[in-house]
């Protein structure tokens, strides 16, 4: 598995580390809490057609999920940026299953096709 290149921690000043750590921390904590608590979590935004498709797919499969929505294209972009920085994933929706970021709508379709959305015994 390859990992995304990031700036080495020793190349970031303590002041910047503090800013990054506190950037919309309550939003990140809300998402992290839902991901650790709930089996399926969808993080999205209003007006995004792929978020809508993901929710429709889960509803159609009868999967219980938590949905967290942060603004739309013109609002709450900083909150969404904080989530993207935390997750390392650039787009919405973000779909988490059993605490793992699985991806977006396309990956959700694959999970459904593989039968991985159904709760395991």
N, C-alpha and C positions, 0 to 999 in steps of 0.2 A: 504494500500500500504506500503510495507516495503522499507526502505531506506538503502543504502549502508553505512556501517560503515566507518567513516573517522576520522582522527586524530583531536581531539578537537582543536579549534583555539588557546586556551590559552597554548597549548602544542607545539606551533610553534613559534620560535623566530621571531622578527621583521625583521631581516636580511633575513631569509628564506622566510618569507611572501613576501618581496620585490622581491626576486629572482623568486618566483613562479608567482607573478603578471606580471613580465616582460618577462617571458620565452616565446619566439616567440609570443609576444603580437600582432604583426601585422597580423600574420596568424589567430589567434583567433578572432581578430577584423574583419578580412575579412569574416570569416565564420559567425560570429554573425550578421554582417551587412546583409549578404545574407539571413539568416534565418528570420530576422525581416522584410526584404523588399519583399522577393519572396515567393509565396505560397508553392512551392515544391522545396526542395534543396537536392541534393545528394552530399555527401562528400566522395571522394574515392581516389584510387591510381591506377597507371598503373599495369597491369599484374594480377590483382585480379579478378578471374572469377565471384565472386558474385557481384562485382561492375558492371561488364559487363552485367550480367543477369538483375540487377536492371535497368540499363539504357535501355536495350532492352525491358523490361516489360513496362516501362513508354513510350517509343517510340511507342510500339505496341498499347498502350491504347490512344495514342494521347495526353498525358499529357505534358504540357509545364513545364520545370523544369530548374533549374540552377545546373550546374555540376561544382564542384570545385575539382581539382585533385592535390594531393600533393605527388610527387615522385612515387617510386616503392618500391619493397622489399629492395633494397639496397641504396636508396637515400631518402632524406628529412624525415628520421625517427623521427628526433627531432620535426619537424613541426607537424607530425602526433601524436606524443606523447602529444604535447601541446593541440591539439584538443581533444584527448582522456581524458586528465585531466580536460579540461573545461567541456566536455559533460558528463563525468562519464560513457562512453560506450566504451567497449574494442576493438571493431572490425570495419572494413569497409566492405561495405559502411555504412554510417550514413545517414538515410533518415529522413528529417524533413518535416512535412506537417502542414501548418498553424502555424508555429512557434514552433511546438511540435516535439521533437525527438521521432519518432515512432519505431526506431530500424534499422534493416538491411534488407537484401533481404527477409528472411522468413516472416518478419512482413509486408513487402511491398506486398507480395503475398496475405496475409490475408486482407490487406486494399483493394486490387483490388477485391478480392472475396466478400467483404462486400459492394462494391460499393462506398467506401469512397474516391477514387481518383478523381472521377468526381467532378468538381467544383459545389459547392452548390449555389442555386439561392440567 
